[in-house]
Every structure is written in structure tokens, then in C-alpha cells.
Amino acid sequence: MTNQEKTLAEALQEIQQLLKQLEVNYPTATQDEKIAYLSDETSASFKRRLVSGLQAAGEASLKQFLDNPYVNITLETIKGWSQAK
């Protein structure tokens, strides 16, 4: 695993943890609420690093990093969050 892949895996793991925490505390959160939560809980530099890693790795590579039965939901949330201003 390259350093970039390791950094991306760690960032995705952090996103997963945040989304799991939100699901426990607020299981009915909408997609927009999940995006807002991620924006509140992460820094702009974290978002830039993650977006850069996502662009380099591509969506197919992401699925190997996301250990989650809701991979498509997580990917859609990450996409929405990464595009939010």
C-alpha cells in the first residue's frame, strides 16, 4: 500500500467512524444532515486531502477501503460532502 493509499484509507476510516457515530445518535439523519455533520466535524484541510485522494484513487478503489455494508450510501455521502461548499 502506497503512502497515498494509506492516507486515503485512514481518512475514509475516520469518515466511516463519524457516520457510524451519527447513525447511533441520530439514526434518521438525511443525506443533507450527514453532509452537514461531516462538514462540522472535519477541517477544510482534511476535506481537501480526502478529495485529492478520492480523485487519485477512483471509486473502484474506494470500495476496498470501506468496510461497511452500506458502501454505496457512504460513497454517496462522501461525494455530496466533497462537493458541498
Residue, then its C-alpha position, 0 to 999 in steps of 0.5 A: m500500500t502506497n503512502q497515498e493509499k494509506t492516507l486515503a484509507e485512514a481518512l475514509q476510516e475516520i469518515q466511516q467512524l463519524l457516520k457510524q457515530l451519527e447513525v447511533n445518535y441520530p439514526t434518521a439523519t438525511q443525506d443533507e444532515k450527514i453532509a452537514y455533520l461531516s462538514d462540522e466535524t472535519s477541517a477544510s484541510f482534511k476535506r481537501r486531502l480526502v478529495s485529492g485522494l478520492q480523485a487519485a484513487g477512483e471509486a473502484s478503489l474506494k470500495q476496498f477501503l470501506d468496510n461497511p455494508y452500506v458502501n454505496i450510501t457512504l460513497e454517496t455521502i462522501k461525494g455530496w460532502s466533497q462537493a458541498k461548499 
